[in-house]
Amino acid sequence: MSLPVHEKRLAFVGWCVWMCRTWQDASGALQRHWYIWGGDGPDVFDCSGFPLHGVHLLGAPDLTESYWCDRMWNGTAEARGRDAWTRLRRHEVKPGDLCLYGRPEKATHVMVWMGDGSVVGPSGGTSETTSIEVARVRHHYVKRKPLVDYRNDFLGFVCFEPLEQLCT
């Protein structure tokens, strides 16, 4: 059974928060949803694979091979057939929209806006985070940050168009 359109944004935001949890496996080891460079779910993610996997669970096409941070911010007409996703002012942002980080000419990180000032997503990793062992030692996993500008390279917000299309 499919969710009503008006509940899909709420379901996506709830999924993001749920993915921040920790649990113990059968051996008693602490487990998380880890940041792994290039990960696109269901158990390991990089920053752009995380929101794309979440909306895919709600019925959006699987876009994990087509979109990454910089394309979300600076998309090109040749690669995407249109401009970058719609940039938003803070008063226009809805829970589930995306927060981009990096330099104006190249976004390098994305998190999901929760609506209360906080953001959620896989965080802390780099292209060197290629295994759960590395992620565990370096504390790279899906987490909630209390402020959108937890990093000093916050670029701005974009409408998470695959989510928006599911919710209209």
C-alpha positions as CSV (number, residue, x, y, z in Angstrom):
1,M,0.0,0.0,0.0
2,S,1.3,3.4,-1.0
3,L,1.4,6.3,1.4
4,P,-0.9,9.3,0.7
5,V,1.1,12.1,-1.0
6,H,0.8,14.4,2.0
7,E,2.5,11.8,4.3
8,K,5.5,11.1,2.1
9,R,7.6,14.1,3.2
10,L,6.9,13.2,6.9
11,A,7.8,9.6,6.2
12,F,11.1,10.6,4.6
13,V,12.1,12.9,7.5
14,G,11.1,10.1,9.9
15,W,13.3,7.6,8.0
16,C,16.2,10.1,8.2
17,V,15.9,10.4,12.0
18,W,15.5,6.6,12.4
19,M,18.7,6.0,10.5
20,C,20.6,7.8,13.2
21,R,20.0,5.1,15.7
22,T,22.5,2.7,17.1
23,W,22.0,-1.0,18.1
24,Q,23.9,-4.0,19.2
25,D,24.4,-7.0,17.0
26,A,24.3,-10.6,18.1
27,S,27.9,-10.4,19.4
28,G,27.2,-7.2,21.4
29,A,29.1,-4.9,19.0
30,L,27.7,-1.4,18.6
31,Q,26.3,-0.9,15.1
32,R,25.3,2.2,13.1
33,H,24.5,3.1,9.5
34,W,28.0,3.8,8.4
35,Y,29.5,6.4,6.0
36,I,31.3,4.6,3.2
37,W,32.5,6.5,0.2
38,G,30.2,5.6,-2.7
39,G,27.7,3.8,-0.5
40,D,24.1,4.1,-1.5
41,G,22.3,1.8,1.0
42,P,20.7,0.0,2.4
43,D,23.2,-0.2,5.3
44,V,26.1,2.0,4.3
45,F,25.9,5.4,2.6
46,D,27.9,8.4,1.4
47,C,26.3,11.8,1.9
48,S,24.5,12.0,-1.5
49,G,23.5,8.3,-1.5
50,F,21.6,8.7,1.8
51,P,18.8,11.0,0.7
52,L,18.5,9.4,-2.7
53,H,18.1,6.0,-1.2
54,G,15.4,7.3,1.3
55,V,13.2,8.7,-1.5
56,H,13.7,5.6,-3.6
57,L,12.1,3.6,-0.7
58,L,9.1,5.9,-1.1
59,G,8.7,5.2,-4.8
60,A,11.1,7.6,-6.5
61,P,13.3,6.3,-9.3
62,D,16.8,5.0,-8.2
63,L,18.9,8.1,-8.9
64,T,22.0,7.1,-6.9
65,E,24.1,6.8,-10.1
66,S,22.9,10.1,-11.5
67,Y,23.2,12.6,-8.7
68,W,25.9,13.7,-6.3
69,C,26.5,16.8,-4.2
70,D,27.9,19.1,-6.9
71,R,25.3,18.1,-9.4
72,M,22.6,18.9,-6.8
73,W,24.0,22.4,-6.4
74,N,25.5,23.2,-9.8
75,G,23.9,20.8,-12.2
76,T,24.6,21.3,-15.9
77,A,22.1,21.5,-18.8
78,E,24.1,18.9,-20.7
79,A,24.2,16.4,-18.0
80,R,20.7,16.9,-16.5
81,G,18.7,18.4,-19.3
82,R,18.0,21.5,-17.2
83,D,19.5,23.7,-14.5
84,A,20.5,22.7,-10.9
85,W,17.8,21.9,-8.4
86,T,15.9,25.0,-7.2
87,R,17.9,26.9,-4.6
88,L,15.8,28.1,-1.7
89,R,15.9,30.9,0.9
90,R,15.8,29.8,4.5
91,H,12.1,30.8,4.9
92,E,11.2,28.6,1.9
93,V,12.9,25.4,3.1
94,K,10.7,22.5,4.1
95,P,11.7,19.4,6.2
96,G,13.4,17.0,3.8
97,D,15.0,19.6,1.6
98,L,18.8,19.5,1.3
99,C,21.6,21.6,2.7
100,L,24.8,21.8,0.6
101,Y,28.3,22.4,1.7
102,G,31.6,23.2,-0.1
103,R,32.7,26.0,-2.3
104,P,30.4,27.9,-4.7
105,E,32.0,26.4,-7.7
106,K,31.9,22.8,-6.2
107,A,29.6,21.4,-3.5
108,T,31.2,18.5,-1.7
109,H,28.7,17.5,1.1
110,V,25.0,17.3,1.6
111,M,22.7,16.8,4.6
112,V,18.9,16.7,5.0
113,W,17.1,19.6,6.7
114,M,14.9,18.5,9.6
115,G,12.9,21.7,9.9
116,D,14.1,22.5,13.5
117,G,17.5,23.9,12.5
118,S,19.2,20.5,12.6
119,V,20.4,18.4,9.7
120,V,20.8,14.6,9.3
121,G,23.1,12.5,7.1
122,P,26.3,10.5,6.8
123,S,29.0,12.7,8.1
124,G,32.7,12.8,8.8
125,G,33.9,10.6,6.0
126,T,36.1,11.2,3.0
127,S,37.1,9.3,-0.1
128,E,39.4,7.4,2.2
129,T,36.5,6.0,4.2
130,T,36.1,2.8,2.1
131,S,35.3,0.2,4.8
132,I,33.2,-0.2,8.0
133,E,36.4,-0.7,9.9
134,V,37.7,2.7,8.9
135,A,34.3,4.3,9.5
136,R,34.1,2.8,13.0
137,V,37.5,4.0,14.0
138,R,37.0,7.5,12.6
139,H,33.3,7.8,13.8
140,H,31.9,8.3,10.3
141,Y,28.2,7.4,10.3
142,V,24.7,8.7,9.9
143,K,24.2,11.4,12.5
144,R,22.1,14.4,13.5
145,K,23.9,17.8,13.8
146,P,22.1,20.4,15.9
147,L,22.7,23.3,13.5
148,V,22.7,23.6,9.7
149,D,26.0,25.6,9.8
150,Y,27.9,23.0,11.9
151,R,30.5,23.4,9.1
152,N,32.0,26.7,8.1
153,D,31.4,26.0,4.3
154,F,27.6,26.0,4.3
155,L,26.5,27.0,0.7
156,G,22.7,27.0,1.0
157,F,19.5,25.0,0.5
158,V,18.1,23.2,-2.5
159,C,14.6,21.8,-3.0
160,F,15.0,18.0,-2.9
161,E,13.2,17.6,-6.2
162,P,12.6,13.8,-6.2
163,L,10.9,14.2,-2.8
164,E,9.0,17.3,-4.0
165,Q,7.7,15.3,-7.0
166,L,6.5,12.5,-4.8
167,C,4.7,15.0,-2.5
168,T,2.8,17.0,-5.2
